[in-house]
């Protein structure tokens, strides 16, 4: 796709899939918490069916870096930009920037993106700075998301406990649809949504109909994700039942649509120990989202936030957790 001196950027194909698995091993050993990155068959299948698209950086004929755009299961026009990896001996050559630039200027338009996001580790500030150069705004902080073993193979990471990630978002165009706000977090969500044009409405309704959830779990990471696709009358009981198998996990992330009924749903989740994570623009196909989380105590002193907005986000999340537990 592009060439800079002896570095070239190309799309992943069947011949390069095994080398990508080895790229993960060379940086993370066997400790990366998503097992399919080590499975060439599954990785190729994900590329073929459109769940993700990967760019590779080559020096001569050697793969020295990669980045991927992963399509959201909840909104097909929302993509997570993830897996930005560069082998340690090739860092400092601008390869990460080349990968990010090609992803933004060529790959995402081909995929028909409307919104994009990143999860940048707070164990160092490098990926956060790349994130900001890409025009993302930090809107959410996922606490204790990953185990420290994920990062023990790379000396740029500093983590003695579980590692948190800051989530940065950007969108191609404004969304004029109504965003219903829960009273508990109405003002802070308006603050976290700064830079995104929205029509905010304070919710005064109760959930109706049935709740529905999609839950995914990553046992190696000790992290479970629950996405509420609808908010029903029995939301609290349904939530407890759906997440019960993961009560022992160190971190549970709950994603709720900001639609009618969100106020009651937030109070019921709050009663089960969930606390604020932040604002998730375009998280669902027809609505923005709210991140709530239930985790162990974070190591606040190891969470690096590199911008005033990120520091404010950290302060909001910490205050909610510490004053309301």
N, C-alpha and C positions, 0 to 999 in steps of 0.2 A: 504493500500500500504506500509506503514511503521509505526513502533511504537517506541516511545521514552518515556521511563518511562510510565506515564499514559496518554500520548497524542497519538492518532492514526490518520492517514490520510487516507481518503476513498473517492471514487467517489460519487458524488451526485446521488441519485436515487429518484424514485417517492415518497418514504416515507419521504424523508428529504427536499423536495422542500419547503413546507410551512415554515419550520424552517429557511431556507435561507432568505425568505422574511422578517421574523421577525428579523433576524440578521441585515439586512439593517435598519429596523425601530429602532432597539436599538441603532444604531450609528448615523444615519442621521435623525431620526424622519420621517416625510413625505416629506423631502426636497431634497432627491436625485433626480437629474434632469432627470433620465431615468426611465420612469414610469413602464416599464415591470419588474423591479426588485421587485416590490410589487405585481406582478400578478403571482401566482403559475402556472396557466394554460399556460401562455405565456412562463414562465421560463422553464417549463418542455418541451414544444414544441421546444424551441431553443436547448435544450440538445438532444432531440430525432432526430432532422433533421441535426445535425452536425454543427450548427452555433456557438456553444460554448461547452466547456467541463469544468466542475467545480470540484475542489477538496475541501473537507471539513476537518477541524480539530476538533476532538472530545476529550473532557476530560471526561472520563467515557462515559456516553451516551448523553452528552450535546454538541451541536455544538458551538464552541467558535471562529471559524475563517473559512475563505474560500479564495480561489483564483480561477480565471477563465482564460481560453484561448479562445479568441473570434476570429473566422475565418474572415479574411477580405473579404468583398464582391467584391473587385477588384482583389485580388490575393489569390486563395484558399490555397496557401502554406505560406501565411503571417498571423501571429497570434498576436493579441494584448493581452498582459498579464495584466489583470486588476482585479479590485475588491479584492485586497489583504486587507482583513479585519480581525482584531482580537479584541475581546471584551476588553474594557479598563482594566478590573481587571485581565486579563490573559496575558497582555503584559509584556515583559521582560523575558519570559520563552523560547524564541527561536521558538515560534510557527510560526511566519511569515517566518523565515528562513527554517523551515521544509516544509511549504507549497511550498515555492519557489523552494526548492531543489527537491521535488517530482515532481513538474510541469516540471522542466528542465530535470531531468534524466529519467523520465518514461512517463509522459503524452504527452509532445511534440513529442518525437520519435514515439509514437503510432499514433499521428495525422499526421505524415509525414511533419513536418515543414521544411521550407527552410530559412525563416527569421522570426524575432519576434521583437516586440517593446512594449514600455510602455509609458504612459503619467503620469508623476510624478508631483504632485502638487509642486508649489514653495512657498506655504504658510508655509512649514517647510522642513527640510532636511532629515527626516527619510526615506521616500520612495525613495528619490534620492539615498541614500546610499545603500539601498537594491538593487536598479536598477543597480548600478555600480558593486556590488558584483556579479551580474548575468552576467557581462561581456558586458553590453550595452554601446554604445557610444552616447553621447548627440549630436543630429544633428539638432534639430528644437525646437523652442520656440513658443508655441501657447498662444498668449496674451489674457487676459480677457476672458478665456474660460468658466468659471463657476461663478455663483453668490455666494456672501459670505454666503447666507443662507444655502448652501450645507454643510458648515463647522461649523456652529454655535453651534452644539451639542457636539463638541469634543474639549477639551481645548488644544490639541497639535497643533491646527491650529491657526495661527495668520493672520487674514485678515479683513480689514475694507472696502474693495471694492472687485470688481471682481477678481477672482483668475486665474493666468496663470499656464500653465503646460509645463514642459520640456519633449521632446520626445527622448527616447533612443532606439537605434537599435542594433541588432546583426544578422548576417547571418551565415548559416551553411557552405557555400562555396562561393567563389568569383563568380561574375557575369562578364563575358567577353564581354557582349553586349555594343554597343556604347551608350554613354550618351550625348545627345545634350544640350549644355549650352546656355542660353540667355546671350547676351553681357553685359547687365546691372549687372548680378550677377555671371558672369563666375568665377572670381577669388575667391569670398567668397564661392561659392559652392564647388570649389576644396578644400578649407580649411575645410569646414564642412564635406566633404566626406573623410577626412583623416582616414585611417584605413580600408577603403573599396576599393578593387582593381577595378578600372574602366578605360575604354577607353574613355576619354573625347574628344568631338568634338564640336567646336564652330559652332552654327547654322547660316546658311546664307540663309535659305529658308523661304518661306511664307506658311502659312497654306493653305491646299488644301481640297476640298470636303466640307463636312458638319461637323459642330460641334455637339457633343452630350454630354449631362450632366446628372448626377444623383444628385439630391438634397435631403438632409434629414434635417429636422428641429426639434429642441427640444425647444418648446415654454417656458417650465418651466425654462430652462437654459438660454433662450434668445440667443441661438447659432444655426447657420445654417452652414451646410457643403455642399459645391458644389464640385463634382469631375468631371473634364472634361475627358471623355473617348476618345474623339478625338478632334483635333484642326482643325477647318474648316475656310474657307475664311471669313465668317461672324462672327468670334469668338466674337469680341467686342460687337456687337449688340445682339448676342445670349446670351452672359454672362449677359448683363444688363437685358434682358427679363426674364431669368431663375431666377435671384436673386431678382428681383423687389419686390416680395411678402415679402421679409425678410429685406428690407432696414431699417426698424425700429429696428431690432435686435441689441443688443449691440456688438455682435461678429459674423463675417462671415468668415469661413475658406474656402479657395479655393485650391484645389489640382490639379496640372497640370502635365501631363506626360512629361518627358524630352525627347521629340522626335522632329523630323523635324517640324519646324513651331513654336517652343517654343519662339523664340526671338520676333516675332511679337505679339504672344499671351500675353507675359509678358508686353510689352509696352501698349497694349490695356487694360489689367487689371490694370496696374499702373495708367493709365489715369482715371480709375474709383475709385481710392483711395486705391487700394490694395498695401500692402508693404510686405517685406520679412518676412517669418517665418522660412524657413530653407530647408534642404535636407531630402528627404524621401526615403531611400533605399528600393527597391523592392515593392514600393507602389502599382504599377500596375503589372499585370501578365507578361507583356513584357517590362516594363521599370521602372526606378526609377521615383520619383516624386519630385515636387517642392511645398512647402507650401507657399502660399501668404495669407494675412489676412487683414481684414478691421474691425477695432475695435475703441472703445473709448480710451481715454488717460489712459494708465496703471499707477498703483502706483508703480513706479520703485523701490522705497525703500523697498517694501514688497516682491519683487521677490528675492528669495534665490537661488543662484547657488553655488553648493558645490565644484566644481572642476575647475581647470584652463580652461579646455575645455568648461565647462558650462558658466563660466564667460566671456570667449571670445565670445561664442554664444550670450549671453545677450548683450554684447557690439556691436556686428555686427547688431543685430536686432534693438537695440535702435538707433544706428547711422543712419541706413537706414530710420527709421521712423522720427527722429528729423531733419535730414538734407534735407529730400525730401518732407516733407509735405507742 
